[in-house]
């Protein structure tokens, strides 16, 4: 099954934001496109962002990506885990993302949060980090944070329609 452009938007935002990761995109033709800042990469993360951002909106040509693999981070659903950091993409701009995150109070639960808006892709990249939370607790907090942002996006989309 072909990976939709919306998923590639998230992947490209993460590829550009998360340090020292490489993303491998397996195509339906049997080749692999490697995205990263490594010598064997097919393209750098910033070039990949621009390819994804300029993908035709008419849907006449879907991407031919069948599978995505991350090297340097573990994919845990919508969240990437890298050491004591968790990363995900919010469909919201930075301010609404911050507001959604404040509602779950990650700082009072032992996590530091950073939000960066990616103007090329029109999404926000969120990083949660903690030196005190166990990996499972940090995973749970990141999943809750992602859900809060996704819920806020759905509410925003319902009122905008």
Backbone bond lengths (Angstrom), bond angles and torsions (degrees), N, CA, C in turn:
res aa  C-N    CA-C-N  psi(-1)  N-CA   C-N-CA  omega(-1)  CA-C   N-CA-C  phi
1 X - - - 1.444 - - 1.526 108.60 -
2 X 1.309 116.27 135.66 1.452 122.22 -177.41 1.525 111.00 -74.48
3 X 1.321 115.71 137.12 1.463 122.22 177.60 1.528 107.89 -75.19
4 X 1.340 118.74 129.78 1.466 120.34 -178.62 1.535 112.24 -72.51
5 X 1.314 115.95 159.45 1.460 122.04 179.26 1.527 110.55 -58.38
6 X 1.330 117.89 -37.56 1.472 120.42 -179.56 1.530 111.53 -58.66
7 X 1.319 117.44 -36.55 1.461 120.80 176.76 1.519 110.59 -70.09
8 X 1.335 116.42 -39.37 1.466 119.80 178.53 1.520 111.65 -65.98
9 X 1.330 117.68 -29.21 1.471 120.50 174.68 1.529 109.06 -61.10
10 X 1.316 117.17 -46.88 1.466 121.32 179.53 1.526 110.86 -64.56
11 X 1.315 116.58 -44.14 1.462 120.94 -179.38 1.525 110.52 -62.59
12 X 1.322 117.04 -43.38 1.464 119.17 -178.35 1.526 111.39 -69.37
13 X 1.336 118.38 -35.30 1.467 120.92 176.40 1.527 110.08 -64.27
14 X 1.327 116.81 -42.63 1.462 120.58 178.56 1.525 111.27 -67.97
15 X 1.325 117.28 -40.33 1.472 120.73 179.42 1.519 111.16 -59.85
16 X 1.332 116.93 -34.84 1.460 120.88 -179.52 1.525 112.44 -81.65
17 X 1.326 118.23 -23.60 1.469 121.02 -173.33 1.525 114.21 -99.87
18 X 1.311 117.61 -37.32 1.467 120.85 -174.07 1.528 109.03 -82.18
19 X 1.332 117.02 122.50 1.465 119.11 -177.45 1.523 112.40 -67.68
20 X 1.309 114.77 143.22 1.459 123.91 171.49 1.521 114.76 58.26
21 X 1.336 116.83 37.71 1.463 118.01 171.55 1.526 108.88 -113.78
22 X 1.289 113.72 156.14 1.454 122.52 173.85 1.517 106.82 -126.51
23 X 1.317 116.10 138.69 1.454 121.61 179.53 1.523 108.05 -114.28
24 X 1.324 116.64 129.85 1.464 121.81 175.81 1.519 108.39 -109.46
25 X 1.324 115.16 127.07 1.465 122.39 -179.76 1.523 107.62 -111.53
26 X 1.321 116.68 111.44 1.462 121.25 177.82 1.524 108.46 -85.19
27 X 1.321 116.65 128.05 1.463 120.91 -178.02 1.515 111.19 -96.84
28 X 1.333 115.40 162.55 1.468 119.32 179.65 1.528 111.87 -69.81
29 X 1.330 117.62 -12.01 1.458 121.42 176.26 1.512 113.62 -87.88
30 X 1.339 116.73 -0.94 1.447 120.48 176.86 1.519 114.74 94.30
31 X 1.315 118.47 1.29 1.461 119.67 177.53 1.528 110.11 -98.99
32 X 1.312 115.32 167.85 1.459 121.76 -180.00 1.525 108.71 -125.36
33 X 1.321 115.70 130.77 1.457 122.31 174.68 1.519 106.44 -102.17
34 X 1.327 116.68 123.77 1.462 121.94 -179.13 1.525 108.21 -103.64
35 X 1.328 115.76 125.28 1.460 122.48 179.57 1.519 108.16 -113.11
36 X 1.320 115.92 123.75 1.459 119.58 178.77 1.508 111.57 167.60
37 X 1.301 115.20 177.04 1.460 122.12 177.68 1.521 109.86 -99.22
38 X 1.323 115.71 56.73 1.461 122.47 179.03 1.525 108.37 -128.47
39 X 1.322 117.62 154.19 1.470 119.86 -176.55 1.532 114.93 -58.06
40 X 1.328 118.33 -33.50 1.466 120.75 -177.63 1.539 113.71 -87.00
41 X 1.327 117.61 6.93 1.470 120.79 -177.82 1.530 111.10 -70.39
42 X 1.318 114.81 146.83 1.457 121.77 174.55 1.520 110.80 -76.20
43 X 1.337 115.23 -33.30 1.467 121.13 177.10 1.516 110.01 -157.79
44 X 1.328 114.27 158.47 1.463 119.27 178.52 1.530 109.18 -81.56
45 X 1.322 117.94 161.23 1.464 120.89 -179.13 1.524 113.96 -58.91
46 X 1.312 117.00 -35.19 1.464 119.28 -177.66 1.536 111.46 -71.17
47 X 1.319 117.11 -37.05 1.468 119.92 174.56 1.525 110.64 -65.07
48 X 1.329 116.26 -41.22 1.460 120.70 178.70 1.529 110.76 -61.06
49 X 1.341 116.69 -42.10 1.470 120.59 176.73 1.524 111.02 -56.31
50 X 1.320 116.28 -44.07 1.463 119.47 -177.81 1.537 111.55 -69.78
51 X 1.321 117.80 -35.76 1.472 120.77 175.76 1.526 109.66 -62.35
52 X 1.315 116.22 -47.26 1.468 120.35 -178.92 1.525 110.83 -66.48
53 X 1.322 117.63 -41.60 1.468 121.40 -178.20 1.523 112.54 -64.88
54 X 1.309 116.97 -28.49 1.473 120.11 -178.33 1.524 112.79 -100.88
55 X 1.332 116.55 12.40 1.467 119.74 178.39 1.526 108.55 -61.21
56 X 1.320 118.59 135.37 1.475 120.31 -177.81 1.524 112.74 -57.48
57 X 1.314 115.74 129.08 1.468 121.62 -176.98 1.524 112.98 -75.32
58 X 1.330 117.74 -15.97 1.466 119.94 -176.18 1.524 113.26 -70.85
59 X 1.331 117.06 -12.80 1.469 120.31 177.46 1.512 113.68 75.07
60 X 1.316 117.85 11.86 1.456 121.32 179.97 1.514 113.45 -67.36
61 X 1.303 116.77 -25.59 1.467 121.08 179.59 1.523 108.85 -136.48
62 X 1.307 116.17 105.84 1.463 121.37 178.77 1.532 109.39 -79.90
63 X 1.321 117.59 153.48 1.468 119.73 175.40 1.521 110.39 -61.91
64 X 1.315 116.15 151.17 1.469 120.02 -179.60 1.524 111.23 -101.02
65 X 1.328 117.11 31.98 1.454 122.10 179.53 1.530 109.27 -89.45
66 X 1.327 115.08 126.75 1.466 120.77 -179.40 1.526 113.11 -102.62
67 X 1.331 117.16 -28.28 1.460 120.47 -177.03 1.522 109.59 -150.13
68 X 1.334 114.91 150.83 1.461 122.03 -179.53 1.524 107.84 -128.16
69 X 1.338 115.37 132.98 1.465 120.80 176.81 1.525 108.78 -128.71
70 X 1.325 116.03 141.53 1.457 122.25 176.91 1.523 109.01 -109.41
71 X 1.319 116.49 135.34 1.456 121.75 173.44 1.523 106.65 -117.45
72 X 1.324 117.19 123.19 1.455 121.76 -177.71 1.517 112.54 106.18
73 X 1.327 116.77 -1.76 1.460 123.11 176.08 1.521 107.56 -157.90
74 X 1.328 115.81 152.55 1.465 120.96 179.72 1.516 109.68 -102.33
75 X 1.307 116.24 127.97 1.459 121.45 177.48 1.523 108.72 -79.99
76 X 1.330 115.52 124.97 1.465 121.61 177.73 1.523 107.31 -127.51
77 X 1.318 114.72 75.10 1.463 120.04 -174.89 1.510 109.27 71.28
78 X 1.311 116.46 -125.95 1.467 121.35 -179.38 1.523 112.61 -82.54
79 X 1.323 117.27 -1.58 1.467 122.52 -175.78 1.526 109.57 -113.04
80 X 1.338 115.91 138.57 1.464 121.43 171.87 1.519 108.42 -101.51
81 X 1.323 116.52 135.28 1.459 122.00 178.07 1.522 108.66 -109.13
82 X 1.326 114.25 131.75 1.463 120.78 177.36 1.531 107.14 -143.82
83 X 1.325 116.19 101.71 1.460 119.80 -176.88 1.518 110.74 60.01
84 X 1.311 116.67 -127.16 1.460 121.81 179.59 1.527 112.34 -93.95
85 X 1.323 117.29 19.15 1.465 122.25 177.76 1.516 110.27 -116.85
86 X 1.328 115.05 147.27 1.453 122.66 173.66 1.519 106.91 -127.57
87 X 1.315 116.41 137.41 1.454 123.06 -175.67 1.522 109.96 -126.09
88 X 1.333 117.19 143.53 1.456 121.36 170.78 1.521 108.94 -156.13
89 X 1.316 115.28 170.11 1.460 121.75 -178.51 1.517 109.06 -112.48
90 X 1.326 115.03 135.09 1.462 122.53 175.27 1.521 108.34 -108.12
91 X 1.315 116.70 137.94 1.463 121.62 177.49 1.530 111.73 -74.89
92 X 1.314 117.24 -5.72 1.459 122.48 -177.55 1.524 110.86 -90.08
93 X 1.325 116.08 159.02 1.456 120.81 170.35 1.525 108.59 -67.03
94 X 1.309 117.24 173.78 1.468 120.90 -174.21 1.527 113.04 -61.48
95 X 1.339 118.68 -48.04 1.466 119.77 -176.42 1.527 113.29 -62.04
96 X 1.337 119.28 -48.52 1.468 117.86 177.27 1.533 112.87 -64.96
97 X 1.326 117.09 -30.45 1.468 120.16 176.43 1.524 109.47 -64.96
98 X 1.321 116.72 -46.63 1.464 120.84 178.28 1.533 110.54 -59.76
99 X 1.335 116.98 -42.53 1.469 120.49 179.40 1.533 110.68 -62.05
100 X 1.329 117.38 -42.83 1.465 120.47 178.94 1.527 110.65 -64.22
101 X 1.320 116.67 -38.53 1.465 120.20 -179.96 1.526 111.86 -70.59
102 X 1.319 117.19 -36.27 1.464 119.63 178.88 1.522 111.59 -60.69
103 X 1.321 116.30 -31.34 1.464 120.57 -178.46 1.529 112.12 -63.23
104 X 1.323 117.81 -28.05 1.472 120.00 -179.94 1.531 112.11 -96.85
105 X 1.311 117.86 -3.41 1.470 124.49 173.71 1.537 114.30 53.50
106 X 1.328 117.61 59.33 1.471 118.59 -179.27 1.525 113.65 -66.02
107 X 1.316 117.74 -32.15 1.472 119.73 -178.61 1.526 111.14 -63.76
108 X 1.334 116.63 -43.03 1.464 119.56 -179.80 1.529 111.67 -69.80
109 X 1.325 116.23 -11.98 1.467 120.97 179.65 1.532 111.82 -101.70
110 X 1.346 116.20 5.80 1.463 119.98 173.83 1.510 115.89 100.41
111 X 1.330 118.88 14.26 1.463 120.87 -178.93 1.521 110.95 -120.22
112 X 1.294 115.22 146.64 1.462 123.06 172.99 1.524 106.26 -101.94
113 X 1.327 115.75 136.68 1.464 120.13 -176.72 1.524 109.63 -120.60
114 X 1.317 115.16 137.69 1.467 122.00 173.13 1.524 107.59 -126.04
115 X 1.331 115.75 137.37 1.463 121.47 177.81 1.517 107.73 -125.12
116 X 1.334 115.67 129.53 1.461 120.72 178.22 1.523 108.69 -128.66
117 X 1.325 116.18 124.54 1.460 120.37 178.12 1.521 109.09 -82.29
118 X 1.312 116.75 130.97 1.459 123.24 176.10 1.520 107.21 -99.03
119 X 1.329 116.73 101.38 1.464 121.85 -175.09 1.525 112.47 -67.28
120 X 1.313 118.03 -27.73 1.470 120.76 179.36 1.520 110.31 -67.96
121 X 1.326 117.02 -41.26 1.467 122.24 -176.17 1.520 113.69 -99.45
122 X 1.331 117.32 -10.78 1.473 123.56 -179.54 1.528 112.05 60.22
123 X 1.333 115.95 42.90 1.461 122.94 174.59 1.529 107.72 -136.69
124 X 1.318 116.26 164.55 1.461 121.30 175.45 1.521 109.76 -110.28
125 X 1.314 115.85 139.15 1.458 121.56 175.99 1.520 107.57 -102.62
126 X 1.328 115.77 128.93 1.464 122.21 -176.75 1.528 109.03 -112.58
127 X 1.337 114.36 134.41 1.466 120.93 174.83 1.521 108.59 -122.68
128 X 1.325 116.32 123.14 1.461 122.42 172.46 1.515 106.64 -108.55
129 X 1.322 116.04 135.77 1.453 120.16 -178.74 1.521 109.15 -139.98
130 X 1.328 115.79 144.64 1.462 119.82 178.26 1.519 110.16 -153.12
131 X 1.312 114.80 133.58 1.462 120.47 173.45 1.521 111.37 -92.00
132 X 1.344 116.37 -10.34 1.460 119.83 -174.91 1.525 114.06 -107.79
133 X 1.333 117.81 -27.21 1.465 120.16 -178.22 1.518 111.50 -79.12
134 X 1.305 116.04 142.29 1.461 121.02 172.26 1.523 108.59 -67.86
135 X 1.311 116.83 158.07 1.461 121.71 -176.46 1.531 112.13 -55.56
136 X 1.324 116.69 -43.52 1.468 120.19 -179.01 1.536 111.24 -65.55
137 X 1.317 117.39 -40.55 1.469 121.21 178.35 1.527 110.67 -66.24
138 X 1.327 116.73 -38.34 1.462 120.29 177.42 1.530 110.68 -67.39
139 X 1.332 117.03 -39.23 1.470 121.12 175.03 1.529 110.45 -59.64
140 X 1.328 116.07 -46.16 1.471 120.32 -179.89 1.523 111.29 -62.22
141 X 1.325 117.03 -43.55 1.460 121.08 179.16 1.529 110.90 -64.25
142 X 1.320 117.41 -41.82 1.468 121.14 179.24 1.527 110.97 -65.11
143 X 1.318 116.62 -39.57 1.464 120.27 177.42 1.526 110.55 -65.21
144 X 1.323 116.69 -40.98 1.458 120.78 177.15 1.535 110.83 -64.80
145 X 1.319 116.38 -40.45 1.469 120.62 178.61 1.528 110.82 -64.64
146 X 1.329 116.13 -43.16 1.472 120.09 177.47 1.530 110.05 -61.04
147 X 1.324 116.68 -44.47 1.471 121.02 -179.67 1.525 111.25 -62.72
148 X 1.327 117.35 -39.17 1.468 120.63 178.35 1.520 110.81 -62.67
149 X 1.328 116.48 -42.17 1.466 120.36 179.06 1.529 111.09 -69.19
150 X 1.327 117.45 -40.91 1.465 120.96 179.02 1.525 110.81 -64.60
151 X 1.319 117.05 -40.71 1.466 121.14 177.75 1.516 110.84 -62.93
152 X 1.323 116.32 -45.58 1.470 120.52 179.21 1.529 110.64 -61.85
153 X 1.329 116.83 -38.16 1.466 120.34 177.95 1.529 110.81 -65.05
154 X 1.329 116.97 -42.65 1.464 120.30 178.49 1.527 111.24 -62.87
155 X 1.332 116.90 -41.74 1.468 120.47 177.91 1.534 110.63 -64.31
156 X 1.316 116.11 -41.87 1.477 120.48 178.13 1.540 109.93 -62.89
157 X 1.327 116.97 -45.29 1.462 121.00 -178.57 1.525 111.45 -64.04
158 X 1.324 117.23 -36.38 1.481 121.26 179.88 1.525 110.96 -67.39
159 X 1.314 116.73 -36.43 1.482 119.45 -179.53 1.513 111.82 -81.56
160 X 1.336 117.70 -22.46 1.468 121.14 -179.71 1.525 111.41 -81.19
161 X 1.325 117.07 -19.49 1.474 120.75 -175.41 1.490 113.82 -79.63
